[in-house]
């Protein structure tokens, strides 16, 4: 498997904004759509991977909504 070329969260606006949102949302987490809208980013799964590479624990749970669509919710795990 290849190596990720992750940005430094301290120097990346997109990583910092997503990390701040996940910290603010706490245990509720944030869906892909919420992250895209609030942080003005795309490729949320890649951002989560970059944050993981920087040492943050990001969980992602997927559920099926009422219309049969998949909804991914990302959550920052603190102190585990």
C-alpha positions as CSV (number, residue, x, y, z in Angstrom):
1,X,0.0,0.0,0.0
2,X,1.2,3.5,-0.8
3,X,2.2,6.3,1.5
4,X,-0.1,9.3,2.1
5,X,1.4,12.7,1.5
6,X,-0.5,14.4,4.3
7,X,-0.5,18.2,4.9
8,X,0.4,19.6,8.3
9,X,-2.9,20.5,10.0
10,X,-1.1,23.6,11.6
11,X,-0.3,24.9,8.1
12,X,-3.5,23.8,6.2
13,X,-6.7,25.9,6.3
14,X,-8.8,23.0,5.1
15,X,-7.5,20.5,7.7
16,X,-7.6,23.1,10.5
17,X,-11.2,24.1,9.6
18,X,-12.4,20.4,9.6
19,X,-10.6,19.7,12.8
20,X,-12.2,22.7,14.5
21,X,-15.6,21.7,13.3
22,X,-15.2,18.1,14.6
23,X,-14.0,19.5,17.9
24,X,-17.0,21.8,18.2
25,X,-19.5,19.0,17.2
26,X,-18.1,16.6,19.8
27,X,-19.8,13.3,20.1
28,X,-22.4,14.3,17.5
29,X,-19.8,14.4,14.8
30,X,-20.5,16.0,11.4
31,X,-21.7,14.4,8.2
32,X,-19.9,14.7,4.9
33,X,-22.4,17.3,3.7
34,X,-22.1,19.4,6.9
35,X,-18.3,19.4,6.6
36,X,-18.4,20.4,3.0
37,X,-20.9,23.2,3.6
38,X,-19.4,24.7,6.8
39,X,-15.7,24.3,5.9
40,X,-16.0,24.9,2.2
41,X,-13.9,21.8,1.4
42,X,-14.3,18.7,-0.8
43,X,-12.9,15.1,-0.5
44,X,-13.8,14.8,3.2
45,X,-12.6,11.2,3.3
46,X,-9.1,12.3,2.2
47,X,-9.1,15.1,4.8
48,X,-10.0,12.5,7.5
49,X,-7.1,10.3,6.3
50,X,-4.7,13.3,6.4
51,X,-5.8,14.1,10.0
52,X,-5.3,10.5,10.9
53,X,-1.8,10.6,9.5
54,X,-1.2,13.6,11.7
55,X,-2.1,11.5,14.8
56,X,-5.8,12.4,15.2
57,X,-8.3,9.7,15.8
58,X,-11.2,10.2,13.4
59,X,-14.0,7.6,13.4
60,X,-16.5,7.3,10.5
61,X,-19.8,5.6,10.8
62,X,-22.1,5.1,7.8
63,X,-25.9,4.8,8.0
64,X,-28.7,4.5,5.5
65,X,-31.1,7.5,5.4
66,X,-34.9,7.4,4.8
67,X,-34.3,7.6,1.0
68,X,-31.9,4.7,1.0
69,X,-28.8,7.0,0.6
70,X,-25.6,6.5,2.6
71,X,-24.7,9.1,5.2
72,X,-21.2,9.2,6.6
73,X,-20.6,10.9,10.0
74,X,-17.1,11.7,11.1
75,X,-16.2,12.2,14.8
76,X,-13.0,13.2,16.5
77,X,-12.2,10.8,19.3
78,X,-10.5,12.6,22.2
79,X,-8.7,10.9,25.1
80,X,-9.2,7.3,24.0
